[in-house]
Amino acid sequence: MNIIIFGAGRVGESVAESLVSEHNDITVIDQDPLRVRALEERLDLRGVVGNGIQPSVLREAGAKDADMVIACAAADESNLVVCKIAHDIFNVPTTIARLRSPEFTAGDALMGKGGFAVDQVICPEESVMRFIHQLIEYPEALQVLEFAQGQVCLIAVRAEHGGALVGRTIGQFRERLPHVEMRVVALYRLDTEMEATRDTRILPGDELFVLAAADQIRFVLAAIHTIDKPVLRVMIAGGGRVGLRLARSLSGQYQVKVIEHNPLRCEYLASQLPSSTLVLRGDCTDESLLEEENVADMDLFLSLTNDDEDNIMAAMLAKRLGAPRVMALINRRAYAEMMQGSAIDIAISPAQTVIGELLTHVRRGDVVAVHSLRRGAAEALEGVARGDFKTSKLVGRRVEQVALPQGARFGAIVRGQGKQAQVLMPHHDTLIEAEDHVVIFIPHKRLVREVEKLFQVTATFFG
C-alpha cells in the first residue's frame, strides 16, 4: 500500500517501522528535518519536510496516489485538518487520526465525510488504559487480547513453579482440562520459538500463547501459573494523560494513589479525581517517599510518567522495596526490549498497544482484528471466511486442505454471533463454513501477505 504518515514523533516512528517491514511504500511528513533525515537513514522510506496541513506539502508527499493517510502528530487539530484535506482535495480512500481528546470518537457525525472525514480514530492513551485493565483483571497474564468481539482471548503467560501442569506435556495439559476449549498456539523458551506439539513439555520460564474461550481464561492461567491474589491497591507514578485517565477509570473499584511531581498538575488531578483517590506530590524515584507510602503493600505499581528513564528507575525501585508486581510505560523500543523479563514484570509500549488497530486497516482481505505480538515480531489475525467453495480459499474446505504458509497455524474458529456463538478449536478435519471468524497465529511478519490472501474472495479461484 502507498501510505503517508503525518508526524514523526514516537507513535509515528513506531508506525512507520512496523509498516515498512511489510514492504509498504511509506512517506513520512514532519517539520523537523533532523527527525525526517534520521528516519530516512534507518528505514526504507521517503521523508518530506514541511507542515502536512498545507496541500502543497501533501501533494509533494504523493497524496494524489496514496491509499491511506495516518495523521499522528502531537496536536489533535492538525491531525483532523490533515485528514480533511487528504479526503476532500486528494480523494485518499482511508484516513486515520490519532486524537487525544475523548470527545472525538469514530462514528460521530463530526468525524464523517461531511465533517473531518476521519475513518478511524486511534488514541494510544486509551489503548494503554485498556491494556492495563486487562492485566489488572488477569494479574497472572503478560498480555490479554480479544477476538470475535470478546468471544475468544489470546493470553500470553509465563510458566511458573507451582502451576498445576508445569513440567507436563501439552498433551497432558489437554487431558487434564478436557472441558476447556483452548489451544497452545506458540511456546517460547529463552526467546526462541519451540515447536508446540502434544509431546512438548512445559518448563518453568516458558512463555506460552494460548487461545481460549473468554469464559475459560482463568482455568488456563491457573494451570500454568500460580494464582495471584486479586488486585485491590494500585499506586500510579505520573499524573499525565495516561495516569489521569487510568486513575479515573479505577476509582471506586480499587484503592488508588497517584504520585505527581508538578504541584500545579497535582491541584488539577485533585480537582478531577474523586476524594477516595489520594494524590501525592513528590518524586516517584524517591525511595523514602515510596517507603512512607507503603509501596510494598500495593498489589500493583505502575510507572506512567512521560520519561522512560524515570519509569524504569521508579518501577525497579518499587520492586526492590517489595511491590509484588510492577509495570513501566516505555516508549523507546530498545529500552522496552531490554527491560522485558527483568525486575520489571511488564514493559508497556504505547505504540505496540495501538499498532494492531492500524494494521486492521492495512491488511488486505476481510480482516477484522489484528494484534501485534512479541514486540512486533509475530501477529495474531482474525478474518472472516466469505464467499463459497468456488470463490474462497477457506469456505467449504477442511483445515488440512487449507494451504497455510509454513509456521502459521489455525488457532480458533468462532461460528455464529452473540449468545449463539460457538467457539471451536479446529482439528485437521474441521470444515470451515461461510461467515466463520478464523483466528490464525503468524510467527513471522514475512508470512502475513500469504495469510491475507486466504481471506480474499475472488471470482477466478477454483481450488
C-alpha positions, -999 to +999 in steps of 0.1 A: +000+000+000+010+036-006+008+052+029+015+087+042+023+092+079+020+127+092+041+132+123+075+116+131+072+115+168+073+083+189+040+070+176+047+080+140+081+064+141+068+031+155+040+030+130+065+037+101+088+010+114+061-016+116+046-008+082+079-005+063+088-041+075+058-053+054+070-038+022+046-009+020+055+024+003+058+048+032+062+086+031+067+105+064+059+142+068+073+162+097+085+198+102+117+187+119+144+179+093+166+161+117+138+136+126+130+131+089+166+125+080+171+101+109+141+080+097+153+080+061+187+068+071+173+040+094+143+028+074+134+022+038+110+052+034+108+087+019+107+118+040+091+152+033+100+182+055+070+205+059+036+211+075+012+185+064-019+207+068-006+225+037-020+210+004+013+216-013+032+195+012+007+167+009+009+169-028+047+166-026+043+136-004+022+119-031-013+122-016-028+120-051-018+084-053-020+075-016-042+046-003-041+058+033-031+088+054-022+082+091-021+115+110-003+110+143+012+144+151+011+158+186-019+182+181-054+169+176-064+198+154-035+193+130-044+156+126-081+165+119-072+191+093-048+167+075-075+141+072-100+166+059-076+179+032-065+144+023-101+133+017-115+165+001-087+176-021-068+143-029-096+117-025-075+095-003-096+064+004-087+058+041-078+084+067-068+076+103-062+102+130-045+100+164-067+120+187-060+125+224-093+142+233-120+117+244-147+140+228-137+128+193-148+092+185-151+072+153-187+071+141-196+106+153-212+128+126-183+152+131-159+125+120-180+116+089-173+125+053-192+157+057-171+166+088-134+160+092-135+128+071-118+106+096-124+069+090-107+057+122-097+073+154-068+059+174-058+070+209-026+055+224-036+066+259-070+048+256-053+017+242-028+017+271-056+020+296-075-009+281-043-030+281-037-023+318-073-030+327-070-065+312-038-071+332-055-060+364-084-084+358-060-112+350-028-105+370-011-138+361-011-129+324+015-109+304-009-100+277-047-105+271-060-099+236-096-102+224-110-116+192-145-121+178-160-093+199-146-108+231-157-144+225-121-157+223-090-144+240-053-149+233-033-149+265+004-147+270+015-163+303+049-173+317+050-208+332+059-208+368+069-233+395+036-243+412+015-242+381-006-274+381+006-285+346+041-271+346+066-299+340+040-318+320+035-321+282+009-302+262-009-335+256-013-340+293-024-303+296-053-311+273-061-344+291-062-327+325-085-299+312-109-317+287-137-293+295-117-262+285-118-250+249-081-240+245-051-243+223-014-236+228-005-218+195+031-209+204+057-216+230+089-196+235+119-207+256+147-183+262+132-161+234+134-190+209+102-204+195+098-241+202+075-265+183+043-268+204+033-305+198+015-329+221+049-342+234+064-308+241+070-304+279+062-271+295+091-259+317+092-230+342+101-198+325+085-208+292+063-181+276+031-196+262+005-181+239-029-198+245-062-192+227-092-200+248-129-192+251-132-159+271-151-176+300-124-202+304-093-180+307-089-184+345-088-222+342-059-219+317-040-193+338-044-215+369-029-245+351+003-226+340+009-200+367+003-199+404-028-179+412-020-143+422-042-125+447-067-101+432-056-065+427-071-042+453-044-015+458-028+004+430-001+031+430+004+052+399+036+072+393+028+100+370-004+120+367-002+128+330-028+119+303-024+082+308-021+084+346-052+106+350-072+085+325-063+053+343-068+067+379-103+080+369-113+046+354-101+027+385-116+049+412-145+033+430-132-002+423-097+000+437-077+019+463-056+043+442-027+065+450-012+089+424+023+104+427+029+135+406+059+159+408+044+190+393+024+210+420+001+226+395-007+193+380-013+179+415-040+205+421-056+197+387-056+159+395-072+165+429-100+185+412-106+159+386-104+127+407-128+116+434-119+122+471-112+084+475-082+088+453-051+100+471-029+125+451+006+129+464+032+155+454+067+140+451+093+123+430+084+087+421+121+078+422+124+090+458+130+059+479+119+074+512+086+086+496+078+051+483+086+036+517+064+061+535+035+054+512+039+016+518+047+006+483+053-029+495+017-032+505+005-023+470-008-051+447+004-032+416+028-004+410+025+015+376+051+039+364+034+061+338+054+094+335+065+109+303+101+100+309+113+064+301+143+066+324+122+077+353+096+050+347+123+023+346+140+036+377+108+040+397+095+005+387+128-012+396+129+007+429+094-002+438+102-039+430+132-037+453+112-022+481+087-051+479+060-043+454+049-077+441+041-066+406+054-036+387+048-022+352+065+006+334+054+027+304+084+027+280+083+044+246+117+036+233+116+002+217+152-007+226+145+001+263+113-019+262+131-050+248+159-046+273+136-044+303+113-073+293+119-102+317+140-080+341+129-068+375+101-050+357+072-075+352+057-059+321+071-031+299+042-013+282+048+001+248+022+027+238+030+022+201+026-016+203-007-013+220-022+008+192-004-008+162-030-036+159-058-010+154-038+004+124-028-030+110-065-040+107-069-013+081-037-021+063-045-058+059-059-070+027-090-093+026-118-094+051-096-089+082-114-076+113-088-078+141-050-078+143-028-080+174+009-074+173+028-099+195+064-103+208+071-066+202+060-067+166+078-099+155+047-121+154+010-115+149-024-129+155-050-122+129-088-126+128-105-128+094-140-137+082-144-165+057-166-151+029-178-165-004-183-201-013-162-231-024-155-216-058-146-181-047-129-187-014-097-205-003-113-213+030-151-219+027-161-255+023-126-268+030-113-289+059-085-274+078-060-299+064-069-287+029-060-251+035-025-241+023-012-221+053+024-208+049+049-229+069+049-219+106+014-202+106-013-222+123-050-221+130-059-210+165-097-209+168-129-206+148-159-187+161-192-197+144-223-176+149-229-144+168-238-132+202-251-158+227-254-183+199-217-181+190-198-214+192-160-214+199-142-243+181-106-253+184-102-267+148-087-301+141-074-314+108-109-324+096-128-294+108-149-279+079-147-241+076-181-225+068-191-192+053-191-163+078-168-182+103-144-159+121-110-176+119-080-167+141-046-175+128-012-172+146+016-159+124+051-164+139+069-142+114+056-110+098+070-121+064+042-146+062+014-121+066+008-115+029+002-152+022-023-154+051-041-123+040-048-139+006-068-166+023-095-141+033-098-125-002-128-135-023-120-139-060-142-148-090-113-168-105-104-192-077-114-228-083-092-246-057 
